[in-house]
Amino acid sequence: MTDKRILFGIFEFPRMSGLKYLLNERGPTTDYLFVNEPHDSFSMYFETDFPAFTLPEGGDRPYALLEMRRPDRTIKVFCPEKHKNLSAVVWYFYVELFDKQGVAHRLPGQVRVRLTEPFLRIGHATPQFLEVLEQVSLRQEPVTA
C-alpha cells in the first residue's frame, strides 16, 4: 500500500483528502478498512468476506433503496426508515464494479451516517461517502509482498 492508495482484496481505494483511514497495514493488502469523516458525519466499514446485505424476511422496519448506475458500476444503498429518537443510522450498501469482460465484482459494506442535517437532497453535492464508493476501482496490477 502507498500513501495514495489502499489495496483491499481485488479493490483499490484512493486516499481522499480530509478523510481518516484505519486499516491493517501489516501486509500489501488490508482485510478491513474504516473510512471516517473527521467531524463524525459518517463512518464506513469494509471487511474481507463481509456478506452482501439482503432485506430481512418478516422484518418490521421498512427499507428504502438508493440505486446509482454508472457505466462501470452500480451502487445500492439500503436505508432503514429513520426512528424518531436516533441521530445516526447504519445503512448497508454494495458496489458492483464491472471489469473489461463485463463481469461484476461486488464490494459490500456498511456506513453509519449522522442525520442531524439533510443528507441526500436532490440538487446538492453528492454525500462524501458516495464519493468514496464512486472512486473505488478494480486493482489493475498484481500485489507483491
C-alpha positions as a Python dict, from the first residue, in 0.01 Angstrom:
ca = {
    (1, 'M'): (0, 0, 0),
    (2, 'T'): (106, 356, -51),
    (3, 'D'): (22, 694, 92),
    (4, 'K'): (-207, 748, -208),
    (5, 'R'): (-394, 417, -232),
    (6, 'I'): (-526, 133, -20),
    (7, 'L'): (-543, -223, -154),
    (8, 'F'): (-838, -425, -29),
    (9, 'G'): (-859, -765, -200),
    (10, 'I'): (-920, -700, -569),
    (11, 'F'): (-1025, -340, -498),
    (12, 'E'): (-826, -20, -471),
    (13, 'F'): (-926, 287, -271),
    (14, 'P'): (-765, 625, -334),
    (15, 'R'): (-695, 818, -15),
    (16, 'M'): (-925, 1119, -29),
    (17, 'S'): (-818, 1443, 133),
    (18, 'G'): (-989, 1518, 462),
    (19, 'L'): (-1082, 1159, 548),
    (20, 'K'): (-920, 933, 807),
    (21, 'Y'): (-839, 568, 733),
    (22, 'L'): (-794, 277, 972),
    (23, 'L'): (-665, -46, 819),
    (24, 'N'): (-439, -346, 867),
    (25, 'E'): (-100, -224, 749),
    (26, 'R'): (93, -548, 814),
    (27, 'G'): (76, -671, 454),
    (28, 'P'): (41, -546, 99),
    (29, 'T'): (-340, -557, 125),
    (30, 'T'): (-575, -498, 415),
    (31, 'D'): (-853, -727, 534),
    (32, 'Y'): (-1055, -448, 696),
    (33, 'L'): (-1098, -78, 630),
    (34, 'F'): (-1267, 207, 815),
    (35, 'V'): (-1313, 536, 629),
    (36, 'N'): (-1407, 814, 871),
    (37, 'E'): (-1512, 1172, 822),
    (38, 'P'): (-1333, 1365, 1099),
    (39, 'H'): (-1646, 1560, 1204),
    (40, 'D'): (-1836, 1234, 1255),
    (41, 'S'): (-2089, 1281, 973),
    (42, 'F'): (-2012, 927, 852),
    (43, 'S'): (-1800, 620, 915),
    (44, 'M'): (-1773, 341, 654),
    (45, 'Y'): (-1666, -17, 720),
    (46, 'F'): (-1538, -288, 486),
    (47, 'E'): (-1420, -635, 583),
    (48, 'T'): (-1297, -935, 387),
    (49, 'D'): (-1588, -1180, 339),
    (50, 'F'): (-1843, -921, 458),
    (51, 'P'): (-2180, -1051, 336),
    (52, 'A'): (-2389, -851, 92),
    (53, 'F'): (-2697, -713, 264),
    (54, 'T'): (-3034, -873, 197),
    (55, 'L'): (-3362, -743, 328),
    (56, 'P'): (-3465, -925, 646),
    (57, 'E'): (-3761, -1155, 595),
    (58, 'G'): (-4057, -1062, 807),
    (59, 'G'): (-3877, -754, 933),
    (60, 'D'): (-4086, -482, 1093),
    (61, 'R'): (-3865, -198, 972),
    (62, 'P'): (-3919, -69, 617),
    (63, 'Y'): (-3616, -1, 398),
    (64, 'A'): (-3562, 244, 115),
    (65, 'L'): (-3326, 157, -168),
    (66, 'L'): (-3100, 417, -328),
    (67, 'E'): (-2953, 289, -654),
    (68, 'M'): (-2696, 473, -864),
    (69, 'R'): (-2595, 338, -1203),
    (70, 'R'): (-2276, 440, -1377),
    (71, 'P'): (-2119, 284, -1688),
    (72, 'D'): (-1860, 97, -1481),
    (73, 'R'): (-2053, 35, -1157),
    (74, 'T'): (-2380, 12, -972),
    (75, 'I'): (-2412, 136, -613),
    (76, 'K'): (-2701, 16, -397),
    (77, 'V'): (-2765, 160, -52),
    (78, 'F'): (-3026, 4, 178),
    (79, 'C'): (-3160, 263, 422),
    (80, 'P'): (-3387, 158, 709),
    (81, 'E'): (-3663, 401, 793),
    (82, 'K'): (-3549, 659, 1047),
    (83, 'H'): (-3660, 625, 1408),
    (84, 'K'): (-3757, 944, 1592),
    (85, 'N'): (-3500, 918, 1869),
    (86, 'L'): (-3193, 832, 1663),
    (87, 'S'): (-2943, 1090, 1543),
    (88, 'A'): (-2743, 831, 1345),
    (89, 'V'): (-2831, 518, 1150),
    (90, 'V'): (-2646, 230, 985),
    (91, 'W'): (-2704, 180, 615),
    (92, 'Y'): (-2581, -121, 422),
    (93, 'F'): (-2453, -98, 68),
    (94, 'Y'): (-2268, -271, -206),
    (95, 'V'): (-2087, -156, -514),
    (96, 'E'): (-2075, -375, -823),
    (97, 'L'): (-1773, -287, -1032),
    (98, 'F'): (-1759, -425, -1384),
    (99, 'D'): (-1431, -546, -1533),
    (100, 'K'): (-1337, -526, -1902),
    (101, 'Q'): (-1523, -851, -1971),
    (102, 'G'): (-1839, -716, -1808),
    (103, 'V'): (-1810, -940, -1501),
    (104, 'A'): (-1946, -780, -1182),
    (105, 'H'): (-1728, -778, -869),
    (106, 'R'): (-1924, -693, -553),
    (107, 'L'): (-1787, -487, -265),
    (108, 'P'): (-2028, -483, 32),
    (109, 'G'): (-2003, -269, 341),
    (110, 'Q'): (-2189, -52, 585),
    (111, 'V'): (-2192, 315, 672),
    (112, 'R'): (-2304, 492, 986),
    (113, 'V'): (-2441, 835, 899),
    (114, 'R'): (-2537, 1121, 1125),
    (115, 'L'): (-2882, 1254, 1043),
    (116, 'T'): (-2860, 1597, 1202),
    (117, 'E'): (-2867, 1770, 864),
    (118, 'P'): (-3041, 1691, 535),
    (119, 'F'): (-2825, 1417, 390),
    (120, 'L'): (-2945, 1309, 46),
    (121, 'R'): (-3106, 1609, -117),
    (122, 'I'): (-3164, 1636, -488),
    (123, 'G'): (-2965, 1916, -649),
    (124, 'H'): (-2699, 1928, -377),
    (125, 'A'): (-2345, 1795, -367),
    (126, 'T'): (-2302, 1418, -356),
    (127, 'P'): (-2258, 1295, 3),
    (128, 'Q'): (-1892, 1223, 65),
    (129, 'F'): (-1947, 857, 149),
    (130, 'L'): (-2093, 812, -202),
    (131, 'E'): (-1789, 988, -347),
    (132, 'V'): (-1573, 721, -181),
    (133, 'L'): (-1781, 448, -347),
    (134, 'E'): (-1761, 625, -683),
    (135, 'Q'): (-1381, 631, -665),
    (136, 'V'): (-1317, 268, -568),
    (137, 'S'): (-1167, 76, -858),
    (138, 'L'): (-1064, -274, -950),
    (139, 'R'): (-693, -326, -895),
    (140, 'Q'): (-504, -344, -1223),
    (141, 'E'): (-166, -482, -1115),
    (142, 'P'): (-89, -787, -902),
    (143, 'V'): (8, -742, -537),
    (144, 'T'): (367, -805, -440),
    (145, 'A'): (473, -862, -82),
}
